[in-house]
Amino acid sequence: MTTVAELQAKQGKVDIVVEIVDKGDVRQFDKFGKAGKVCNATAKDSTGEIKLTLWNEQVDQVNVGNTVKITNGYVSEYQGEKQLSTGKFGKLEVVDKEQPKTELKTNAEFPEEELPVEDEEFLESEEEDVVDGE
């Protein structure tokens, strides 16, 4: 596998795994009578960041937080900045989708029968204190 730091302009046959950290606006285009879409994303690994150009179905396939594997990719250069894409012959695969953050429930959100009860005597004494305290 290649790292971001090793990438050079006009380099082909790039195999790399990167994390998507940002995704820009989607642009529509029409070429040779066919509609398409393109989007620039920012991808990173432990050695650096690079622009990743997403084409057509890749735009919807990839989201911020995903880890993607590019096989047989191509590095181009635009206005002095290196850009990675699948090129004509490459492949992009989402290998790890960010898991949604698990929300912790408070006791108030659990139905009473689902509450873990370790000491029923303690719970009963608490109920009595509430009644006595009125």
LODO-590424 format. One record per residue (C-alpha): z, x, y. Coordinates in Angstrom, 3 decimals, always signed. Layout:
# residues N
Z	X	Y
...
This chain:
# residues 134
+0.000	+0.000	+0.000
-0.756	+1.065	+3.517
+1.717	+0.836	+6.418
+0.950	-0.316	+9.966
+1.533	+3.227	+11.291
-1.209	+4.569	+8.990
-3.918	+2.126	+10.135
-6.937	+3.556	+11.963
-9.775	+1.807	+13.807
-12.875	+1.187	+11.640
-10.779	+1.530	+8.501
-11.733	-0.682	+5.572
-10.276	-1.365	+2.143
-6.827	-1.923	+3.654
-4.118	-3.278	+1.358
-0.958	-4.097	+3.317
+2.035	-6.442	+3.361
+3.283	-7.567	+6.789
+5.567	-10.170	+8.330
+4.211	-12.590	+10.939
+6.422	-12.393	+14.037
+4.278	-14.292	+16.559
+1.285	-16.616	+16.495
-0.908	-17.237	+19.527
-2.961	-20.232	+20.584
-5.688	-21.526	+18.293
-9.197	-21.346	+19.779
-12.144	-23.448	+18.607
-15.650	-21.981	+18.500
-19.153	-22.940	+17.440
-21.412	-20.322	+15.868
-24.824	-21.004	+14.353
-24.073	-24.740	+14.467
-20.810	-24.399	+12.506
-17.424	-25.154	+14.044
-14.566	-22.782	+13.388
-11.205	-21.683	+14.702
-9.523	-18.358	+15.339
-6.002	-17.280	+16.257
-4.337	-13.936	+16.980
-0.963	-13.289	+15.421
+1.398	-10.347	+15.639
+2.278	-8.779	+12.302
+4.810	-6.054	+11.576
+6.287	-3.876	+8.891
+9.006	-1.237	+9.082
+6.606	+1.237	+10.765
+5.198	-0.888	+13.617
+3.267	-3.926	+14.815
-0.426	-4.848	+14.874
-2.538	-7.805	+15.976
-3.734	-9.849	+13.010
-6.795	-12.053	+13.505
-6.645	-15.305	+11.519
-9.893	-17.169	+10.843
-10.453	-20.846	+9.958
-8.202	-21.929	+7.027
-5.982	-18.859	+7.553
-4.883	-20.349	+10.903
-3.181	-23.275	+9.134
-2.043	-21.225	+6.130
+0.043	-18.696	+8.085
+3.175	-19.370	+10.165
+5.749	-17.268	+11.996
+8.252	-15.932	+9.482
+5.742	-15.709	+6.614
+5.129	-12.485	+4.768
+1.442	-12.022	+4.019
-0.485	-9.645	+1.797
-3.909	-8.547	+2.954
-6.199	-7.156	+0.281
-9.372	-5.272	+1.208
-8.770	-5.870	+4.925
-10.482	-4.230	+7.887
-9.135	-2.657	+11.090
-11.198	-2.983	+14.260
-10.435	-2.019	+17.836
-10.699	-4.233	+20.915
-9.922	-2.926	+24.398
-8.094	+0.044	+22.911
-5.892	-2.078	+20.649
-6.151	-2.010	+16.845
-6.643	-5.371	+15.161
-6.333	-6.186	+11.483
-8.316	-8.931	+9.728
-9.599	-9.808	+6.285
-13.121	-8.972	+7.443
-16.053	-10.210	+5.370
-14.696	-9.219	+1.966
-10.912	-9.300	+2.269
-8.310	-11.785	+1.174
-5.105	-13.047	+2.782
-2.259	-14.403	+0.680
+1.073	-15.815	+1.871
+3.567	-14.133	-0.450
+6.816	-15.347	+1.106
+7.369	-18.394	+3.259
+10.414	-18.400	+5.495
+13.014	-20.689	+4.018
+14.340	-23.348	+6.384
+17.836	-22.579	+7.542
+20.410	-24.400	+5.436
+22.621	-26.630	+7.528
+26.294	-26.647	+6.716
+27.801	-30.097	+6.444
+31.182	-30.892	+7.847
+33.586	-33.007	+5.832
+32.715	-35.970	+8.042
+29.117	-35.842	+6.766
+30.053	-36.102	+3.071
+30.781	-39.470	+1.499
+34.479	-39.511	+0.568
+33.733	-39.458	-3.173
+31.822	-36.156	-2.753
+34.645	-34.311	-0.983
+36.088	-31.549	-3.111
+39.694	-32.458	-3.894
+41.910	-29.588	-4.960
+45.328	-31.067	-4.267
+45.536	-34.854	-4.314
+49.255	-34.814	-3.435
+48.433	-32.956	-0.211
+45.801	-35.539	+0.739
+48.194	-38.429	+0.027
+50.922	-36.839	+2.137
+48.448	-36.395	+5.006
+47.546	-40.091	+4.818
+51.254	-41.041	+4.955
+51.789	-38.822	+8.024
+48.968	-40.605	+9.838
+50.419	-44.032	+8.997
+53.984	-42.962	+9.965
+52.761	-41.441	+13.221
+51.531	-44.762	+14.665
